Amino acid sequence: MKKTKKIQRSSLRSSKDNHMILAVDIGNTHTVFGIYDKKKLLGNWRVTSFVTRTEDEFGALVTNFCADAGISTKKVTAVGISSVVPSLTDAMQRMSRKYFNLDPLIISSSVPLPIKILYEDPTSVGADRICNAVAGYEKYGGPLVVIDFGTATTFDVISKAGEYLGGAIAPGLETAAGELHRRAAKLPKVDLHFPKNIIGKNTVQSMQSGVLYGALDSMETMVRRISKEIDDYPTVVATGGFSELMAKHSKLINKHEPTLVLDGIRLIVEKTMSKKK
């Protein structure tokens, strides 16, 4: 009787020709997939973070995305996951093992990082914030403030020496607008774009002005306060779903990096792979 060769699973697959990384950023609102060929991002795709999604749904999504882009999933040598949704982390781990035969690297403060985390409890720093800090520092050095405009608006501060100093967390634009609608019976849902005037002439314009200009002024004041606290003026990098919108209206934002979390996942996975060689 012919014996079946047992396949060994690992967090990476050795190959001289192939070095593709699947980076997965699981956020509260959206999950973003990115495929890297070395440092080049070949493609990225965004889906809704339904907590009921299964490993097979994720597997089908990734397979179809790659097929449409002409990317062979067989060339993927490593999978990295940044997640703030534990239930989806488990599903994504199973997807990686089932569809790529790879144990994914789950990003946290416990994996090898090129920056030092000075938070009181490093394990409480979100994986997305770690990835933003790593990628931002790699690209621009320090001092640095990375502002992620997502479900929450987060500020991450990195020193000139590459130390993650901490930051701040505020309600995101969509979160703020949604709560106004939810808690006030007569306030409608609104599209989030800047109105022409600060003084709104109707309820929609008034809400847009309050949410967007309020968030813009708050963000710029926070950057100025941070710069005084670190006694230096930082490079300010914007990322996240509303980063392009905010960057267009703020002179304090120096750089716009829409795929910063994915870039951070790639960098951390590469560092881990190099340590295992």
Secondary structure, 3 states (H helix, E strand, C coil): CCCCCCCCCECECCCCCCCEEEEEEECCCEEEEEEEECCEEEEEEEEECCCCCCHHHHHHHHHHHHHHHCCCHHHEEEEEEEECCHHHHHHHHHHHHHHHCECCEECCCCCCCCCEECCCCHHHCCHHHHHHHHHHHHHHCCCEEEEEECCEEEEEEECCCCEEEEEEEEECHHHHHHHHHHHCCCCCCCCCCCCCCCCCCCHHHHHHHHHHHHHHHHHHHHHHHHHHHHCCCCEEEEECCCHHHHHHCCCCCCEECCCHHHHHHHHHHHHHHHHHC
